[in-house]
Amino acid sequence: MRVREIAPIGACVAALLASTATLCSTAWADGPALSSFGNLPETQFAALSPNGKLVAIDEVRSDARRIVVFDAASGKTVRTVNSDGNNKLRDLTWADDETLLVEASIQHTADCAVQRRCNVEWFRTLAFRMDPDRHEARQPRQR
């Protein structure tokens, strides 16, 4: 190929790239919303009780999180625990066949030095009994 033959090909390639770039930038400026590609999972944690009779899961719907415990055989809801938006769920585990342990954290800003604030995260574990006569939440005593 001679230089004269390459020049028209180069001009065509440059024109094609310029029109593609204009087309792509216009398409993405008015592109679909991010939610069109998917959403965060509605459930992140699940735990089966040691005897296999109860299942605990977390549900996220419209920025509201709750923990639902249901009977594995019948699917009937045994217990529901609502959570506020300030707490971040970290784990679900069973202490025994009737006690669900919920690990959560919350973030705060605290003084960490002279004229300095730091973000800190506190973790806590709450215990929820599944026995209908003892539906109280307990937080372990601090030593």
N, C-alpha and C positions, 0 to 999 in steps of 0.2 A: 504494500500500500504506500501510496505517496502522501505527502503532507496535505495536499489539496483535497484528497479523498477523505481524510480523517476529520478535517475541519467541519464539513456538513454533519457528520455523525456526532461529533462533539456538541455541536449546536443543538441537534435534536435531543440528545441526552440531557443537556442543560435545561432545555425547555420543558421536557418531560418531568424532571426533578422539581422544577419551580412550580409547575401546575399541581403536582402531587402534594408538595408541601403546603400550598395554598388550600387545596381541597381538604387535607388532613387537619390543618389548624382550624378551618371553618367547622368541620364535622365535630371535632372534640370540644370546641367552645360551646356548642349547643348539644353536646352528647347526653347520653342517658344518666340518670342519677345513680349514685354509687349503690343504692339499695337494689337496683336492677340486677346487680351481679351476685347478690347474696346477702345474708344477714348473719349476725353472730348466732351461735347455737342457743336454743332455748334451754338446754340442759347441759351443765358442765360437770356435775358430780352425781354419782349414784353409789349407793352402798347397800349391800344385802346383809340382813341380820345373821348372826352366827347359826341360828336354827333354820334359816332359809325361809321363814314365814313372812317377814316384813322387808319392804324395799323402800329406801329413802332416796329421793331425787330433789334437785333444785329446779325451779322453773323461773324463767325470765320472760315477762310479757310487759311490753310498754314501759320499760325501765323499772318495773316492780319485780322484786325477787321474793320468792317464797319457797319453803321446803315442804314437800308433800311426802307423807309416809303412807303407804298403802299395803294391803294384804296381798301377798304374791299369788295366792290361789284364786281369790275372788276378784281382785282388782279394786275392792272397796277402800275408800280413803279412811285411814285410821286417825291421822293427825295432820294438821296444817299449821305451819309456823311462818308468819309474815316477817319480812325483814325490811328495814328502812334503807334508803339509798346511801346512807353514810357508812354502813358496814359492808365490807367486802368478804364474801364467803371464800374460805380457804380449803376446807375439807369437811367431809362427812364420814364418820366412822361409828361403829357400834361398840359400846363398852360391854354390853351383854345383850340378851335377847329382847330386853325391854327398854334399854337406855341408849338414845342416840346422842352422840357427841358432835357438836357443831363448832368448828374452828372458824373464827372470823377475825378480821382486823379492821382498824379504823385509823385514819391519818389525822394528825393535828400539827399545828405549828407551835413550837415551844422555844423558850430561851435556851440556847446552848452555849453561849459565850457572851461576854460583855458587848452590848450593842449588836448582837447577832441573833437571828432567828433561824431555826432549822425545822425541816419537816421530819416528823417522827411517826412511826407506825406502831400501834399497840396491838398485840395479839391477845385473844382470849378464847377460852373453850367453854361452851355452855352445854349442859346436860339436860336432855328432854326425855321424860319418862313417857312410855306409851300406854301404861296402865291408866284406864279412864278415871280411876279414883285418885290418881296422883299426878295430875297434869300440871306440874309446876316446873319452871326452869330453874336450874341451879347453876351457880357459877362457883367453881372451886375456890376455897379460901386461899388467901395469899399468905405466905409465910413471912 
